[in-house]
């Protein structure tokens, strides 16, 4: 089924006024699984159709396959593999995954456990004397940056500079030309350049100096696919930094917000720490960190749900709508950590399934377990909290809580 009656609905979803609760609009959108827009693009919102298209070899992640180039795509060099197609995507992803988890580095996550626990413990220690806490600024933002610095091999003395660049870069993602000064965007552009230059400098020091950090591993890897170029390594590091950081921040923040809205589940987690594993999977379905893949391109004419999508057409994938599809999930608007068969779309699907997903999961599991255990008697100051402007990477920009008296 195709219609051109949903452009107004999509505009409402993308409008900031819907950020706190887009789910009723997603339900309306799902009535038309494949919706053609006035500009010739398509929006896909139902679970079955999303899963099918994410596994369709005729779907491209490369902007060069769009019939109409996207604004800002010109001048890009050495894109991260998330923006490439097979076989180049597969080659670079294989090379990155050799050093990011099983089967080649099966001990990566377990080896990081002490770093994760120590970082979380230290951040919570710093909250001990605060009556009012911003769980974003005081916890969810600094935690994954510290972990990524450790992974990449950023020297401790450089971490403050690294944090500053990350903050400027992430802030620029939410840039709104109607309300934000251009300085905010300029800072993000400058931070991106400074960060790439800095990572390039670190990488130059790693050649011929094998080590345990990711930059060293990539710089000295002679696997079956050969070595990445320096530009490819820096692009991969940037992908890990931006995509991995944003996913984890939103997942932790959305998780605490959801638990504070469901105090019975929060209390249960406090007494049943093992509940955190299925709980995080349910969070990835119920309040995912990534709501929308804003574009894909059709390599050729394809048919989705009896709708023909012409070659070169832009396709928007509404992942969060699919993860609440009642045709796939029973009672989808209920937060249920005991849910079975929870094959959500929280980290996407297909060849571009989030390669940092296992780390983001473990970071969130440890963060939520310790926050619930050690921050007793906290309540939300604002509900809903203020949200970031982005409808794509959706999460609160601040999450203020206060400790209850007594």
N, C-alpha and C positions, 0 to 999 in steps of 0.2 A: 504494500500500500504506500502510495506517495501522495503528498499534498504540498501545496505552497501556502497553507494557512498558518504555519507555525513560526514565521519570522518574528512576529510580535512576541510569541511565547519565548523564543530563544533570547530576544532582547531583554525580556523580564528576568530570565535566568542569569544572564550576564550582568545585569544591573546590580549595583552595590546594595540596593535596598533589599535584595533577596538573599544576600550572603549568609545571614544567620540561619535561614531555614529554606534551602532550595528544594527540599524533597517533595512537597506538594506539587511544585511545578514540574519536577521530574516525572511524577505520576501522570500528569497531564500529557507530557511529551511522549511517554511510552505508548500512548494510544495510537501514535503513528511511528512504527518502528524505524522507518527510513523517511526522513522529512526533507524535501528539497527546499532550499532557501531561494530568495529573490535573486541572489548573485550567482546562482548555479551550483552552489556547494550543497552538501548533504550532511544531515545530522542523524546519527544512529544511537538509539537509546535503550534497546531491549537486550537482555542477556544473551539470548541465542544468536541474535544477529551480530552483536558485538564480538562474541566468541568466534563466530564464523569468520568475520572480517579480519580479526586479529591473526588468524591462522591462514589467511588467504595469500598465496604467493604473488598475487597481482596487486597487492597493496604496497605502496612505496613510502619510505620515510625520508626520501631525498627531495628537497625543494625543487630540484631541477626537473622533476617529473610533473610539476604542476603546470597546467596550460597557462595560468596567469601567475607570474612570480610574486612571492610574498614580499611585502614591504620589509626592508631591513635585511633581506637575505643576500643582497648583492654585496660583493667584496669579502665574503666569508672565506677563510682559508682553513684547511685541515679540520673539518668538522669532526666532532666526537662521533664514535661509531653508532650512537643512538640515532643519528641523523643520516645514516648510510644504509644501503641495502646489500643483500648478498651478491657476490661472495665477499666483498670488502668488509661488510659488517661482521660476517661470521669469522673472518680471519682475525680482525682486531679484538673482537669479543673473546675468542678462544685465547688469544695472547694475554688479555687482561685477566681472564678467569683462572689461568694457570697459577696466578699468585694471589687469588682472592677467595680460595675455598676449595672444596673437594672437586676432583679427586687428587689434584696435584699438591695442594696445600691444605690437607684435611684438618690440620691443627690450628688454622688461623683463628677461628672464633674462640675455641677453648683457650688458646694462648693469650687472647685479648681479655679474658675474664678478669684478671687482676686489675688491668687498666680501667675497665668499665666500672668495676666495683669501687676502686679507689676514687675515681673521678666523681661518681655519683655521691659517694660518702662525703667527700670534701665539699661539694656544692651544697649538700643538705646541712652540713655542719655550719656553713656560712649563713644559713637561714635561722639558726637557733634563737637569736635575739630579736628577730623581726616579728612585729605584730601583723604587719601587712606585707604580703609577698606577691611579686609578679612571677608566676611560674614560667612565663616565657623568657623575660629578660634575665631572671635570676637563676634559671635552671635549664629549660629546654633548649635555649639557644647556645649557651656555652658548652654544654655537654658534648654534642656531636662534633663541634669544631675541635675540641681538645682531642677527641678520639681520632679524627681525621689527621690532625697534626702528627699524632703518634704513628699512624699508619704510613703516612707519606715520608716520615723522617724529618719533620720540621724541628730544628733545634729549639729547645725550650726558651732560649733568650729571644727568639724571633716570634714566638707565639703571639705577643701583644700586637705586633704589626699585622700578622696574619689575621687575627680576629678583626682588626679594624677594616682591612680590605674586605673580608667576608661580610661584615655588617653593611658596608657601603654598597657592595654588589647585590646583596639580598634585598636591601631597601629599594634599589633601583628597579627590581623586578615588579614591584607594586606601583611604579611610577604612574601617576594620573596627570596628564597635561592640563586638565581643567582646574586642579586644585594644588598641585605640587610645583614648587619652583624648579626651573630647569637645572638648578644646581644639584638637585637630588639625582637626576639622570646623569649629569656630567660626572658626579662622584663615582657612580657605578661604572661608567665607561673607563674612567681613570683607574679604578680599582681592578677592573678586569685586565687592563694592560700591565699594571704593576704586578699583579699576581702571576700573570704568565711570565713576565720577566724574572720574577723571583724564583718560580718553579724551574724555569730554564737554567738559572744559575745553580740551584741545588742539584739539578740533573747533571750538569757539566762536571760537578765534583764526584758524581757516582760512577762515571765510566771507569772501568778497570778496578773498581773498589767494591766488590760484592758485599752486600750487607743484608739485613733482615727487613728493612723498610721497603715499601712498595716501589719507590723510585729506583732504589738500588737493584731490586729484582728485575724490573723492566729494562733498566739500562744495560744489564749484563746477561740477559736471557738469550740462550741459543736453542730455543725449542724447535719443534718441527716446522713452524711457520716463520722461522727466522726472528729478527728483532724488529721492534717498532722503531720508527724514526724518532728523533727528539721531539719533533712537532706532534707526532701521534701520542707520545707519552705525556706531554704537557696537556694535550686535549683530553686524554683519558683521566688525568689527575683533576682537571677542572670539572669534568663530568661527575667524578666521585664527590668532589667538594660541593658542587651546587645541588645536583639531584639528590645525593645521599643526605646532605645536611637538611635540605628543605623537607624531605620525606620524614626524617626522624623528628624534627622539631614539631611538625604538624601532628604526627602520630602520637607523640607524648602529650602534647597539649590537648588535642581532641580526646585522648584517653582520660586524662584527669578531669576534664570537663564532663565527660560522660559518666565517670564514676561518681563525681559529686552530684550529678543529677539522678544517680541510681544508688543511694546510700546503702541499700541492702546488698548490692553487689560489692560495693566498697568494703563493707564489713566482712563479707564472705571472703574476699581476697586477703584481708588481714589475717584471717584464721586458716585459709587454705592457699598458701603461696603457689602451689602447683597449678592453681586455676589460671594463673597468668598466661599460660601458653595458649589455651583455647580462647581466653579473653582477648588477647591481642589479635587473634585471627578474626574474631567477631568485630573488633574495632575497625579492622581493615575493610570489612564489609559495611558496617553500620555508619562509621564516620571516617572515611578514608582520607589519607593525606593528599591524594591526587584525585581530582574530580573529573577532569576533562583532558583528553589528548586533543589539542586544538586543531591539529591537521594531520592528515595523511593524504596521499595522492593515489589515484588509480593508474596503474601501469597500462591497463587496457580496459576496454568495456567490460564491466562486471555486473552481475545480477545479485542483489541482496534483497530477500523478502519480496520477491517478484518485482523488484524495482531495478531498472537498468541505470547504472551509473556510468557516465561516459568517461573515456580515457582523459586523464589530466584533471579530472574534477577534484576539488578539495573536499575532504571528508572529516567531520568532527565527531569524535568518539566520546560519548557521555558515560564514562566508566561508572561513576557513582550512581547513576540512574539504573544501570544494569545490575548492580549489586543489591538493589532494592526491588528487583523485578518479582512480583508475586507469582509469576509463572515459573520461576526458578526457586524461590525461597519462601518457605512457609512463614506467614506473619512477618513480612520483611521489615516493617517499621518498629519492631520490638527488639530491644537490645537483649540478646540471649547468649551468654558465654557458653551454655551447654549445647548450642546448636551443632548438629551433625552435618556431615557432607557440606562443609562450608567452603566451596570453591568460588571464592569471591574474585573480583577484578581489582582489588586494592593495589596490587603491584603490576597490573596489566596482565598480558597473556601472550603466548606465541614467542617469536624469536626475540622480541624486545622486552620480555619479562625482566623486571628490575634486577640487575645483577648484584646490587647491594642489598637486596631484600633480606637475606639471612642476617646481615649485620644490623640493619634497622630493626628487625624483629627482636634480636637479643638485647640491643640497647634499650628498646621500649619495655621489654619484659623486666629488666633489672631496674629501670627508672621507676616504673609504676609500682613495683613491689616495694621498693625502698621508700618512695614518697608516701605510700599508704601506711607503711609500717611506722615511719618516724614522724610524719606530720599529722598528729592526731588532733581532732577537734577543729578542723579548718572548714570554712564556708565560703561560697562564692560571694564576691562583692557585687558583681554585675552579671545578670543572666537575662538575655544573652550578652556575652562579652563583646567588645569591639573586634570586628574581623578585619583581616587584611583585605586589600581591595581585589586581589586576584581571585577569579572564579575557578582558576585552573589548579593552583596549589592552595587549597582552602584551609584556613585555620585562624584562630584568634591572634591578633597582633599583640594583645596583652591578655593575661588571665590572672586577675587580682583575686587573692583569697586573704581572709583574715582568720586569726586564731580566736576561737570562742573563749569568752571570759571564764576563768575557773577551770 
